[in-house]
Amino acid sequence: MPKIRKDNKGRNLRPGETQRSDGSYMFVYKLGKKKKYIYDSDLAALRVKEKQLTKDADDGIRTQEAMKITLNDMFKVLMDTKLQLKASTRANYEYLWSNYVKDEPFANIPLPNIRKSDILTFYTKLLKKGFAINSLENINNLVHPALELAVDDDYIRKNPSKGVYRSLKAEGAGKPAKKRIALTMTQQKNFLRFISKSPMYSHWLPVMVVLLGTGLRVGECTGLTKNDVDLENNTISVNHNLIYRVIDGEAGFHITTPKTASGTRTIPILYPQVAEQLRALIEVMDALYPEDLVMNGYHGFLFRNRSGYFLSAHNINRAIERISIAYNAEEMDQAELEDREPNLLPHFSVHNLRHTFCTRLCEKTNDIKFIQQVMGHADFSTTMDIYTHITQESMKEKAEVIKDDLVLM
């Protein structure tokens, strides 16, 4: 009968268990033909690990193999399986991972050591930094499937990210949503009038008029070509985007198709000023830009920077900031001279021009389907949310105007 080994406290050690010279404990077992080891300073804690190992082995969970694999590794595997991704979408996923997930501690530890609290802490940190809940969804749409793939490959028993995003979204449902900025009609007119009269900024008028008068996404607008505009039928064909992305390590402009079928659409030109600006631009573009830009078969791009190259969202946002600062400074001086309150422009970006157009549209019609088609919203609920929000705000404003004049007795 083999001799029973004991630890320094006189407790019987099981097969595979050893007490080391420093007093800690080790358990040795075989994974295939290789010996594997687990350690703990406490014998009872070591046996909990042994029990989990046995259970994992019985259930086919590859715990010890997973101890050499991190979430970053699983993300790479996940991306390798996405064969149908557009290059721009792939670049966007890799950008999000590299900038927000890759260097987080939980992304660099063995998969079995990732806890639900790690994911919750990470998501909460992003929200505290100012991430909108919908932006957080983009991160979750990478973290969750990477961990789900680890579950499918039997590296971990369950997905630690399961339900975390949903619970945070539900928590935020009761909080007031971050208000979308839409210019008032007065602000909209002041903004465009200032640009049209400014020797310094007047060259920005065509693109600002088109953005405010069509509700196009910035990439849809900067990617517009002469062939997309039908002034005879007063329509614009939206069938591609111009984006600036880092793809395969190269930063530059790229043409992409809309992500959803609803993004590809033909929209009516509702404002005469939009048609006027487009007609004028088309008439002079050959003189303005003798060298045509061609990308992916598209040519005759209407909007260019001062060097005649492609226009980016960053260029437009910088212009909006400079124009707003200049307008506000002039308006404050004028208001002081006229002894009145200045009508200042808020801080806003190019996306707020799209929201401003949508606001004007909702103020003029309650045809939700028409609004959805013009805006290119893939989800009907997106249009409904905006329409409801805008009409409620409009009702509140109208109520404030008339309530002082209402008398019951």
N, C-alpha and C positions, 0 to 999 in steps of 0.2 A: 504493500500500500504506500503510495507516494506521501512524502512528508508534507504536512499542511504548513504553509508559510504564514507568519503573523507580522503585523506592524508593531511599532514601538509602544503601542497602547495595548498589545496583546490580542488585537482583533484578527480573526482569520481573513486572509486574503484569497480572493477567488482566482481561478485560472486567468492569466493575462494581466493580473494586477501586480504592481510592484511599488514598494515605498523607496523613494530615492534618498540619497545621502543627506539632502537638505530638508528632509521630512515631508516633502510633497509626494503626490501619488501619480502613477502613470499606468495607463491601460494600453496594451498592445493587441492589435487584431489584424486580420488580413483583408485587403480589398483586392480581389483577384489574386495575383501572385505577390503583391507588394505588401510589406508590413506598414501599418499606419499606427499613429500614437495620439492619445489624448491625455491631457494633464489637468490636475487640479490640486490645490493645497489641502483640500478636505476630501476624505474618503467617501462620505455620503454624497457630496456634490459630484464626485467622479462617477459614482454609480448611477446617478440621475442621467448623466451624459451617456453612460453605457446603455442604459435602458432605452434612451431616445435613439441611439445608434441601431440597436436591435430592431426597434419598431420601424425606423426608417428603412432598414435593410429588408424587413419583411414586406413593407409596402412599396418597395422599389424606389425609394427616395435616395438620390445620390448625394447625400449630405457632404461626405468628405471630398468628393470631386468638386462640389460647389464651393468649398472653402478656398479654392484657388481662383474663383471666378467672381468678378465684381459687376455692379450694375452697368458701369461703363462698357465692360466686355459684352454684356447682353444687348446694350443699345447698338453696338457695332453689328452683332448678329442680326438684330431686328432690321436694321437698315439694309443689310445684305439681302434680306428676303423681300424687300419692297422694290420689285423689278419694274413696276409700272409707274413709279413716281416720276412726275415732271422734274427736270433738273432744278427749276426754281424752287419747287416745293421741298425737294431733298436738301437744297442749300439752306432753306429757311429752317428746317428741322435741325440740321447740323449746327446752324447758328444759335438756335435756342438752347440746344444741349451744351454747346461749348461755353456759352456766356452765362448760363444760369444753373446748370446741373453738374457738369463735368468735375468741377473742383470741390463740390460739397463732400463732406466726410462720408456720408452714407453711400455715396456713389463709388467710393474707393475701398470699401470694406467687403469681406466675403458675403455673398448673397444670404446665407443663413443667419447672418448677424444683423441684417436690416430689420428694424422694428416698425410697427405702425406709427409709433410716436416720432420716429425719425422723419417719416413722410409728412406727418401733421405739422411738426416743427418747421420743416422746410417750406411748406405751402403757406403757413401762417407768416413766416418771415417775408415771403414775397408780397403778401397782401399788405403787410405793415410798410413795405417799401413803396407802396402805391400801385401795385398790380391790381387791375380790375379783375373781377371774378371770371370774366370771359377770357381774359388774357391768361389767367392761371389755367384755364381749361386746355389751352394749347400745350402747356408744360405737362399737365396730367395725361394728355393724349400721347405723350412719349414715354413717360415714366411707367404708367400703368401697363401698356402692352409689353414693354421690355421685361417687367416682372412677371407678367402673365406667361410670356414665352419661357421664363425660367421655371414656372410651375409646370407647364406642358412638357418641358424637358426633364422633369423630376429632380431638379436641383433644389427646389424648396417645396414645402408642403402646401403653403397658401400664400396668396399675394398680399403683402403688407400694405399696399396702397388701396386695396379694395374699400370703397365707401368713403374714403377720406375727402376727396374733392366734393362728392355729393353732399356730405354733411356740412362742409364749409359753405357750399352754395345755398343750402337750405337755411343755414344760420344767417347768411347775408340777405335772404329774401325779405326779411322783415325790416331791413335797414333802408333808409332812403337811397335810391339809386343816384349815382353821380350824375349831375345835371349836364345834359348835352348843351353845348353853346350853339345857339343859332342867332345870327345877327337880326336885329329888328329891321323893319322896312326902312326906317330912317337911317340906321347904321349902314345898311346895305347900300343905300343911295349915296350917302356921304363918302363911303369907302370908294365907290366907283367914280364918283364925280371928282374926288381929290386926285385919283390916278390920272383921269382924263385931262386934267388941267395942269398936271405937274410935268415940267420939262425933264425932270430926273426919272420919273417913274411911268411916264405915259406908254412906254413900250411894253409894259406889263398888262395893259388894258385888255387886249384880245383874250389872253388865257384866263384872266380873272372873270371876264364877262361870260366866257364859255363854261367855266366851272360853276359860277353862281346861277347861270341860266339853263343848265342841263342836268346838274346833279351827278355828273360823271365822276367815277372814282378817279383819283389823280393819275394812275397808270393808264386808264382808259382815255383820259384827256390828252396826256402827253404823247400817247401812241397814235393819236388820230392822224390819218393821212388824207390827202386830197380826195382819194377814191372812196373814203368813208362818208363823205358829205354829199348829200343830194339836195341842192338848193332849189331844184325844180319842184320836188315833192316835199321840201321842208323837213327832211329827216336826216338822222345820223345813224350809221350802222356801227354797232359796238361788237367787235369780234376778236379783239386781241388787247393785250396790255403791254406797256413798256415799263420794265422794272429795272432797278439797279440792285444787283446781288453779287455776292461772292460765290461762284460756282466752280468747283474743281480747283479751288485755290486762286482763281482769277476774278478780280473785281471788275465789273463792267455792266453795260446795259444789255438786256435780253428781252426778246419777245416771247410772251406766253399767251396761251389761250385762256379764256375764263374758266374758273374752277368748276362751275356748275352750268347746266344748260340755260338757266335763267339769266346768267351773265351775258350770254350772246343774245342780242336783242336789237331791234330797230326802234329808235325813239323819235318822237316828234320834236321839232324845234318850236318851242312854245313862245319864246320871246323874240320879237323882231330884231332887237339889238344883237342877239346871238347870230342871226342870219347875216346882219350887216357886217359884223366883225369877221365872220368866216369868209364872206364874199370879198371883203377888202383884202384879207390875208391871202386868199387864193390868187387874187389878181396881181399881187406884188411879190409873191413868194419866189418866183423865178428870178426876179431882179435882186431880191433880198438874199436868196440862197442859190447862187449859180451852181454850186456843187450839191447834187442830190445825195441824201443819206439813204442807204439801202441796208436792210437787216431782215434775214429770213424771208426774203422775197417781197417785203413791204418797202415802199418808197413814197416819196412825196409827203414826208412828215411836216405837219403844219407848225408845230411849236418847237422853237430852237432857242438855245441860249445865245449870248452875244457873239460867241465864236462860231455860231452856225451849227453847233453840235446838239445832241439830245438834251432835253430839259428834264430835270429830276424833281422829285417831291421836295428834296432838300433845298434846291434852288428856289422853289416857289415859297416854301415856308420862311426862308430867310428874307425874301422879298416882302412877304406879308408883314413880318416883324418890323422891317425898316419903314415900310409905308405907314403902318399903324403908329409907330413912334413919331414920325414926321407929321402925320395928320393930327395926332393928339396935341403935339406941341403948338401947332398953328391954331387949333381950335381953342386951346386954353388962352392963348393971347387974344384971340378974337372975342371970346366970351368975356374976358376982363374989360376989353374996350367997350363992349355993349352992355356991361353990367348984368350978366345972366349966367346961369349954370352951363358949363360946357357939356356938349353931347359927345362924350368920348367913346372910342372903340375899345371893346374888351380885348384881352389877350386871346387869340384864336389861331388855329392852324388851317391848312388846306382842307382837311377832312370836314371842318366846320362849315365850309362853303357848300359841301354836299348836303349837310344837315340843314343848312339855311334854305337851300332849294326845296328840300323835302318838306320843310315847315311851310313855305309859301304854297306848295302843292296841296298840303293837307288843309290849309286855310281856304283854298278855293274849291276843293271837291271832296266828297265823301265816297268816291268810287275807289275802294281799297284795291281792287284788282288792277285798275289802271295805274295807281300809285306804285304797286308792287312791280308791274311790268316796266314802268319807266325807270324805277330805281334799280331794277335787276336784283331784287331780294330773292334769294333761293327759298327762304322760309316765310310763309304767309304771316306767321306770328311776329316776325320782325317788323313787318309793315304795320300790323295791328298795334303793337306796343308803341311804336312811334306816333301813329295816328291818335291813339287814345291819350297818350301823354300830351301831345300838342293841343288837342281839342279841349282837354281838361284845363290846361293852362290858359287857353283862349277864353274859356267860360269864366275862369276866375278873374281875368283881367276885365272882361265885360261887366261882371258882377260888381267889381270895385268902382267902375265908372258910373253905373246907374243906381247903386244902392242908396246913395245919399238923397236921390230925388224921389225915392219911393216912400209914400206915406199911406198908412192903413187907416188912420183916424185923425 
